[in-house]
Amino acid sequence: MVFSSITFLFFFLPTTLALYSIAGRNRNLLLLLVSLLFYSWGEGIYLLVMLISIALNFFSGLLIARFREQQRMALVVLAASLGINFSLLAFFKYANFITDNLNILLQAVHLPGMTLTPVHLPIGISFFTFQATSYVIDVYRKKIEPQQSLVNLSLYISLFPQLIAGPIVRYTDIAGDLAGRKVSRDDLAEGIQRFIFGLSKKVLLANPMAFTADKMFALPAAELSPGLAWLGAICYTFQIYFDFSGYSDMAIGLGRMFGFRFLENFNYPYISKSIQEFWQRWHISLSSWFRDYLYIPLGGNRCGTLRIYLNLVTVFLLCGLWHGASWTFIGWGIFHGFFLVLERTIIGKGLQLIWAPLRHLLTLIIIIVGWVLFRSDTINDAMTYISIMFNPGSGTNWQIVLMYLNPKILFELAMAVLFSLPVFSVIEEIKHVLMSRDKNSFGVETVIQLFRLLTFALLSYFTVITLSASVYNPFIYFRF
C-alpha cells in the first residue's frame, strides 16, 4: 500500500485517524497494530522479517545496557546484533546479485554455476534495518537508554508513515514522542497540509515526469537523439526528486498528525553549487546516517589526505549499494564519491573561483549524468545514453522532440523547475515585509490564510481527479 493509493487515502488513513482519536493510553499499541497491518498488506509472510529485526534489536539493546560495565561483552552483543541485521539485509537484498555475478565468474573458468530460487526483497528493509542498527549503536555509545517497552520499540521501527521509504528516523529524535505526545488542532492542520503538498508533488509532478522519462529511456539507441536524451534525463531528475521528497513530505505530515515530529529530509538539493552541498541537501537522513555511523568511525576528516579520499569513496560506494543490488547503483555511488574527492583537491578549490551560476550549472550537469547511471538497467546502457547526450554531432530532429513537449508537459516542467526552488522561503519573506509595513497586519494575515486554503483545496482537487483518472502511479523508492 502506498500513500498515493485510493485505498490509503479514503479508507486506511481516515479509519486510523478516527481510531487514534479515541485510543487514549493505548494509542501506541493501536499505531503498532495499524503499522503491522499496513506492512503486511503488501508483504504478507515477509512481515516476519521485520518482526525478527524488532525482537533482535529490542533484546540487543537491553543486553548491551546490562553489560555496559563489561565493555568486551557489550561489544560482542553489538557485533552479533549488527552481524545478524546486515546478514538479513544482505540475504534478501543481495543474494540474487551475488549469485548472478558468481555464476559469471564460474562460467568464465568453465565451472558449473549455482542455482538459487529468486529471493523476494521485503519492502523497506533497508530503511528499517538502518533505523534498528542506529538504535543499538546509540545504546552502545551511551547516547540513549534502552527502550524497556517492546511495544514502543516495535512502533519506532515499524511506524507506518516512514516505514517503507523513510526518512530514516533516529530513536533520539522521537524518544520523547514515543513516551508521551499531544496532537493539537494546529498539529493536525499542519500535518494535513504537509501531506497534501507531498501528495500533489508525487501525483502532479513526479508521475508526469516519470511518464516522459520512461518513454525516453525505453527508446532504442538508434532512435535516441541528444535532444530526446536530455529531455529524458531532465525529466527523470525531476521525477526522482518529487517522488522521494513528496513521499518524505507525506511521511512528515502523517507523523505530525499522530504527534511525531520527523526531521526534514530534503532542502532544495537542486540549488546546490557543489556535490558536497548537494549531499547536505539530498536525502539528509541517509547521508547523515552514513556520516555518523560509517564515515566518522572510519576516521572521517581526522586522517591523512589519501585516507580521507578512500573513506569518501568507500562510503559512497556503499551508499550506492544501499540503493540496490546492481552495478549501476555501485557506479552511481563511486561517481559521486569521485566528485566529492575532486572537490577536496586543488581542482575543487579552483572551481570555487568560478562564477556562482556557472558552478551551479556544472553541478546540475554532474547530478543529471549521475541520475542517468542510477536510472539505467546496465552500465553499458548508461554509457550509451550518456554518450548520446554529449554527442551533438549525431543531430536532433527537433520536430520529434516537440512532439513530446506539448503544452501540458511544458507546463509541468515549468512547475517542476519552480517548485525545486525555495519559493516558499521567498513567500515567507514577502509576508513578513508586508506585515511589518501594514498596520492592519490582521488583514494581511487573513488574505494569506485564505490564499493558502484555496491553494490546498485546488491541489487536493486536482490530485484526487488525477489519481482517479490514471493508473500510472510508479513509486521509485518503494523497492528500497
C-alpha positions in Angstrom: 0.0 0.0 0.0 1.4 3.4 -1.0 0.3 6.8 0.3 -0.8 7.8 -3.2 -3.3 5.0 -3.5 -7.1 5.4 -3.2 -7.2 2.6 -0.6 -4.8 4.5 1.7 -6.3 8.0 1.2 -10.0 7.2 1.6 -10.1 4.1 3.8 -6.9 3.3 5.7 -5.9 6.8 6.8 -9.4 8.1 7.8 -10.1 4.9 9.8 -6.7 5.1 11.5 -7.2 8.8 12.5 -10.7 8.1 13.8 -9.5 5.1 15.9 -6.4 7.1 17.1 -8.7 9.9 18.4 -10.4 7.5 20.8 -7.5 5.2 21.7 -6.3 7.2 24.7 -3.5 5.5 26.5 -3.5 2.6 24.0 -2.6 4.8 21.1 1.0 3.4 20.8 -0.4 -0.1 20.7 -3.0 1.0 18.1 -0.4 2.6 15.9 1.7 -0.5 16.2 -1.1 -2.8 15.1 -2.0 -0.4 12.3 1.6 -0.3 11.1 1.9 -4.1 11.1 -1.3 -4.2 9.1 0.0 -1.6 6.7 3.2 -3.5 6.1 1.5 -7.0 5.8 -1.0 -5.6 3.3 1.6 -5.9 0.6 4.3 -8.1 2.1 2.3 -10.9 3.8 4.5 -13.5 5.3 7.6 -11.3 5.0 6.2 -9.3 7.9 8.1 -12.0 9.9 11.5 -10.5 8.7 10.6 -7.1 10.3 9.3 -8.8 13.4 12.6 -10.7 13.7 14.5 -7.4 13.3 12.4 -5.8 16.0 12.9 -8.7 18.5 16.6 -8.9 17.8 17.2 -5.2 18.3 15.0 -4.9 21.4 16.8 -7.6 23.3 20.2 -6.5 21.9 19.6 -3.0 23.4 18.7 -4.5 26.8 21.8 -6.8 26.8 24.2 -4.0 25.7 22.9 -1.8 28.6 23.2 -4.7 31.0 26.9 -5.3 30.1 27.9 -1.6 30.0 30.4 -2.2 32.8 31.8 -5.1 30.8 32.9 -3.4 27.7 34.0 -6.5 25.9 30.7 -8.3 26.4 28.8 -5.2 25.3 30.9 -5.1 22.2 30.3 -8.8 21.5 26.5 -8.3 21.7 26.7 -5.2 19.5 28.8 -7.1 16.9 26.4 -10.0 16.9 23.4 -7.7 16.6 24.9 -5.8 13.7 26.1 -9.1 12.1 22.6 -10.5 12.1 20.9 -7.3 11.0 23.2 -6.8 8.0 23.1 -10.6 7.2 19.4 -10.4 6.9 19.7 -7.3 4.7 22.4 -8.9 2.6 20.5 -12.2 2.0 17.2 -10.6 1.0 18.7 -7.7 -1.0 21.9 -9.0 -2.5 21.7 -12.9 -2.7 20.4 -12.8 -6.3 23.0 -10.2 -7.3 25.9 -12.1 -5.7 24.8 -15.4 -7.2 24.4 -14.0 -10.7 27.9 -12.4 -10.6 29.5 -15.6 -9.1 27.9 -17.6 -12.0 29.6 -15.2 -14.5 33.0 -15.9 -12.9 32.3 -19.7 -12.7 31.3 -19.8 -16.3 34.5 -17.9 -17.3 36.6 -20.7 -15.7 34.3 -23.4 -17.1 32.8 -24.5 -13.7 29.1 -25.3 -13.1 27.0 -22.4 -11.9 25.0 -22.0 -8.8 21.2 -22.3 -8.7 19.2 -20.0 -6.4 15.5 -19.5 -6.3 14.8 -15.8 -6.7 14.8 -14.2 -3.3 12.0 -11.7 -2.6 13.0 -8.2 -1.5 10.9 -7.2 1.5 9.7 -3.6 1.1 11.6 -1.0 3.1 14.1 -3.5 4.5 17.0 -1.0 4.0 15.1 1.7 5.9 14.1 -0.3 9.0 17.5 -2.1 9.1 19.3 1.3 9.3 16.9 2.6 11.9 17.3 -0.5 14.0 21.1 -0.5 13.8 21.3 3.2 14.7 19.3 2.4 17.8 21.6 -0.4 19.1 24.8 1.6 18.2 23.5 4.6 20.1 22.7 2.4 23.1 26.3 1.1 23.0 27.7 4.6 22.7 25.6 5.5 25.8 23.8 8.3 23.9 20.4 6.8 24.8 18.9 4.5 27.4 17.5 1.2 26.0 13.7 1.2 25.4 12.1 -1.0 28.1 8.8 -1.4 26.3 8.6 -3.9 23.4 5.6 -2.1 22.1 7.3 1.3 21.9 10.5 0.0 20.3 8.3 -2.0 17.8 6.4 1.2 17.0 9.7 3.1 16.5 10.9 0.6 13.9 7.6 -0.1 12.2 5.8 3.3 12.3 3.9 3.3 9.0 4.5 6.9 7.9 8.2 6.3 7.4 8.4 2.5 7.3 8.7 1.7 3.6 10.6 4.7 2.2 12.0 6.8 5.1 13.1 9.2 6.2 15.4 7.2 8.4 14.4 8.4 11.9 16.8 8.2 14.8 15.5 6.9 18.1 16.8 10.0 19.8 14.6 12.2 17.6 11.3 10.6 18.7 12.1 9.0 22.0 10.1 11.8 23.8 7.2 11.4 21.4 7.1 7.7 22.0 6.8 8.3 25.7 4.1 11.0 25.6 2.7 13.4 23.0 -0.2 15.6 22.3 -1.8 16.4 19.0 -3.2 19.9 18.8 -5.5 21.2 16.1 -2.6 23.2 14.7 -0.5 19.9 14.6 -3.3 18.2 12.7 -3.8 21.1 10.3 -0.1 21.4 9.6 0.2 17.7 9.1 -2.7 17.6 6.7 -1.3 20.5 4.7 2.1 18.9 4.5 0.7 15.6 3.5 -1.4 17.2 0.7 1.6 19.1 -0.5 3.7 16.0 -0.7 1.0 14.0 -2.4 0.5 16.7 -5.0 4.2 16.7 -5.7 4.1 13.0 -6.2 0.9 12.9 -8.3 1.0 16.2 -10.2 4.8 16.4 -10.9 6.7 13.2 -10.3 4.2 11.0 -12.2 4.1 13.1 -15.4 7.9 13.4 -15.3 8.1 9.6 -15.0 5.8 9.1 -17.9 8.1 11.1 -20.2 11.3 9.8 -18.8 10.2 6.2 -19.2 9.5 6.8 -22.9 12.9 8.3 -23.5 14.8 5.6 -21.7 12.8 2.9 -23.5 13.9 4.2 -26.9 16.5 2.1 -28.8 19.8 3.9 -29.1 19.3 4.3 -32.9 16.2 6.3 -32.3 17.6 8.4 -29.4 18.9 11.9 -30.3 20.8 14.3 -27.9 17.6 16.4 -27.5 15.5 13.4 -26.6 18.2 12.0 -24.3 18.5 15.3 -22.4 14.7 15.5 -22.2 14.6 12.1 -20.6 17.4 12.8 -18.2 16.0 16.1 -17.1 12.5 14.6 -16.6 14.0 11.7 -14.5 16.0 14.3 -12.5 12.7 15.9 -11.5 10.9 12.6 -11.2 13.2 11.2 -8.6 13.2 14.4 -6.6 9.5 15.0 -6.5 8.8 11.3 -6.0 11.1 10.9 -3.0 10.8 14.4 -1.5 7.0 14.2 -2.0 7.0 10.9 0.0 9.1 12.5 2.7 6.7 15.4 2.9 3.8 12.9 3.2 5.7 11.0 5.9 6.5 14.2 7.9 2.8 15.3 7.6 1.5 11.9 8.7 3.9 11.9 11.6 2.7 15.3 12.7 -1.0 14.1 12.6 -0.1 11.5 15.1 2.1 13.7 17.3 5.6 12.8 15.9 8.0 15.4 14.6 10.3 14.0 12.0 13.3 16.0 10.8 13.4 17.4 7.3 14.8 15.1 4.6 15.3 17.5 1.7 16.4 21.1 1.4 16.1 22.1 -2.2 19.1 20.0 -3.4 19.0 21.3 -7.0 20.1 24.7 -6.0 23.5 23.3 -4.9 26.7 24.7 -6.2 28.8 21.7 -5.4 28.3 17.9 -5.0 29.2 18.3 -1.3 26.4 20.8 -0.9 24.1 18.5 -2.8 24.6 15.7 -0.3 24.0 18.1 2.5 20.5 18.8 1.0 19.6 15.5 -0.6 18.1 12.6 1.5 19.6 14.2 4.6 18.6 11.3 6.9 20.6 8.8 4.8 23.7 11.0 4.2 23.8 11.9 8.0 23.5 8.1 8.8 26.5 7.3 6.7 28.4 10.2 8.2 27.7 9.3 11.8 27.8 5.5 11.6 30.4 4.9 8.9 32.4 7.9 7.8 33.3 9.2 11.2 34.1 5.7 12.6 36.4 5.1 9.6 38.3 8.2 10.7 36.3 10.9 8.9 38.4 14.1 8.3 40.9 13.2 11.1 43.0 11.0 8.8 45.6 11.8 6.2 44.5 13.1 2.8 44.6 9.8 0.9 42.7 8.1 3.8 40.0 10.8 3.7 39.7 10.2 -0.1 39.4 6.4 0.4 36.8 6.9 3.2 34.7 9.1 1.0 34.8 6.7 -2.0 34.1 3.7 0.4 31.1 5.5 2.0 29.5 6.4 -1.4 30.2 3.0 -2.9 28.2 1.5 0.0 25.6 4.3 -0.4 25.1 3.3 -4.0 24.9 -0.4 -3.0 22.4 0.5 -0.3 20.1 1.8 -3.0 20.0 -1.5 -4.9 21.8 -4.7 -5.9 23.1 -3.6 -9.3 26.4 -2.4 -10.8 24.7 0.8 -11.9 24.0 1.7 -8.3 27.5 0.9 -7.3 28.8 3.0 -10.3 26.5 5.9 -9.2 27.9 5.8 -5.7 31.5 5.8 -6.9 30.7 8.5 -9.4 29.5 10.8 -6.6 32.5 9.7 -4.4 34.9 10.7 -7.2 33.5 14.2 -7.4 33.5 14.6 -3.7 37.2 13.7 -3.7 37.8 16.1 -6.6 36.2 19.0 -4.8 38.7 18.5 -2.0 41.7 18.8 -4.3 43.2 21.9 -5.8 40.9 21.5 -8.8 37.9 21.8 -6.5 39.4 24.8 -4.8 39.9 26.4 -8.2 36.2 25.7 -9.1 35.3 27.9 -6.1 36.6 30.9 -8.1 34.2 30.3 -10.9 31.1 32.5 -11.3 28.4 31.1 -9.0 25.7 30.5 -11.7 28.3 28.6 -13.7 29.2 26.4 -10.7 25.5 25.7 -10.2 25.2 24.7 -13.9 28.2 22.4 -13.7 26.9 20.8 -10.5 23.5 20.2 -12.1 25.1 18.6 -15.2 27.0 16.2 -12.9 23.9 15.4 -10.9 21.9 14.7 -14.1 24.5 12.5 -15.6 24.6 10.6 -12.3 20.9 10.1 -12.4 21.2 8.5 -15.9 23.6 6.0 -14.3 21.1 5.5 -11.5 18.1 5.0 -13.8 19.8 2.7 -16.4 19.5 -1.1 -16.2 23.2 -1.8 -17.0 26.4 0.1 -17.1 26.5 -0.3 -20.9 23.0 1.2 -21.2 24.1 4.1 -19.1 27.3 4.7 -21.1 25.4 4.6 -24.4 22.8 7.0 -23.2 25.3 9.5 -21.8 27.4 9.3 -25.0 24.3 10.3 -27.0 23.6 13.2 -24.6 27.1 14.6 -25.3 27.3 13.9 -29.0 25.7 16.9 -30.7 27.2 15.7 -34.0 24.6 13.0 -34.2 22.0 15.7 -34.7 18.5 16.2 -33.3 15.2 16.2 -35.1 13.5 18.9 -33.1 10.1 18.2 -34.6 10.2 14.8 -32.8 11.3 16.5 -29.6 8.5 19.0 -29.9 6.0 16.1 -30.3 6.8 15.2 -26.6 7.0 18.8 -25.5 3.2 19.5 -25.7 1.7 22.4 -23.7 0.9 20.0 -20.8 4.4 18.7 -20.3 5.9 22.2 -20.8 3.7 23.5 -18.0 4.6 20.5 -15.8 8.3 21.1 -16.5 7.9 24.8 -15.6 6.2 23.9 -12.3 8.9 21.3 -11.6 11.6 23.9 -12.0 9.6 26.4 -9.9 9.0 24.1 -7.0 12.5 22.7 -7.0 13.5 26.3 -5.9 12.9 27.7 -2.4 9.8 29.6 -3.5 8.2 29.2 -0.1 11.1 30.9 1.7 10.6 33.9 -0.6 6.9 33.9 0.0 7.5 33.9 3.8 9.9 36.8 3.4 7.3 38.8 1.4 4.7 38.0 4.0 6.9 39.4 6.8 7.7 42.5 4.9 4.0 43.2 4.2 3.0 42.6 7.8 5.8 44.8 9.0 4.7 47.7 6.7 0.9 47.3 7.0 -0.5 48.5 10.3 -3.5 46.2 9.6 -1.4 43.0 9.9 -4.6 41.0 10.7 -6.0 41.8 7.3 -2.7 40.7 5.6 -2.7 37.5 7.6 -6.3 36.8 6.7 -5.7 37.3 3.0 -2.6 35.0 3.2 -4.6 32.3 5.0 -7.4 32.4 2.5 -4.9 32.1 -0.3 -3.3 29.2 1.5 -6.6 27.5 2.0 -7.6 28.0 -1.7 -4.2 26.6 -2.8 -4.5 23.4 -0.8 -8.1 23.0 -1.9 -7.1 23.2 -5.5 -4.1 20.9 -5.0 -6.4 18.3 -3.3 -9.0 18.5 -6.1 -6.5 18.1 -9.0 -4.6 15.4 -7.1 -7.7 13.3 -6.5 -9.0 13.8 -10.0 -5.6 12.7 -11.4 -5.4 9.7 -9.2 -9.0 8.7 -10.1 -8.3 9.0 -13.9 -4.9 7.4 -14.1 -3.5 4.0 -13.3 0.1 5.3 -13.9 1.4 5.7 -10.4 5.0 4.5 -10.1 7.0 4.8 -6.9 10.8 4.7 -7.2 11.8 4.2 -3.6 9.2 1.6 -2.9 11.7 -1.1 -3.8 14.5 0.1 -1.4 
